[in-house]
Amino acid sequence: MAEQVAQSNDVTKLIDRIKDIKIAMLTTAETNGQLHSRPMYTHKPEEDGTLWFFTERDSAKIDEVQQERHVNLGYSSPSDNLYVSISGTATVVNDRTKIKDLWSESLRSWFPKGSDDPNISLLKIDIERGEVWDQPSNVLVNAFGYVKAVATGERYQPTGDEHVQVTPK
């Protein structure tokens, strides 16, 4: 029996799940095709699903997204049994007004010169597709899945609401 995956165009299904997970693993492609992942702090996502990240203008990720704009973001909250994967396109934004608009003092740890630091760039990620795996972490639910698998001889299949594919556009 194939896993049933709910389909949606509602980007809020993604945003609602990641809003409390501050760190994403951003994966880009190096010029030789190798994948390169690193943790990035996610700023408050916009309602349309646009995601923003601060970075250094002279970082490798800037070169990588200028060569290949397709990126992936991985979010996880293991204690909640919540996992999110987002594919999208990255754009380098050097708009000083936008940088000041998104700036928060907590960023000073990475950018001691503040929002006027000329080495700050933004990565804007436009979501093309996302997937959410939101499994109940309740012991009783897990026990039910085990019992059902043993009784039927088939793997426990979560309901469609627990695995959702979102294509916002």
Beta strands, then each sheet from edge to edge (+ up, - down):
strand 1: 6-8
strand 2: 23-29
strand 3: 35-41
strand 4: 51-56
strand 5: 70-77
strand 6: 82-93
strand 7: 120-134
strand 8: 163-166
sheet 1: 1+ 8+ 7- 4+
sheet 2: 1+ 8+ 7- 6+ 5- 2+ 3-
end
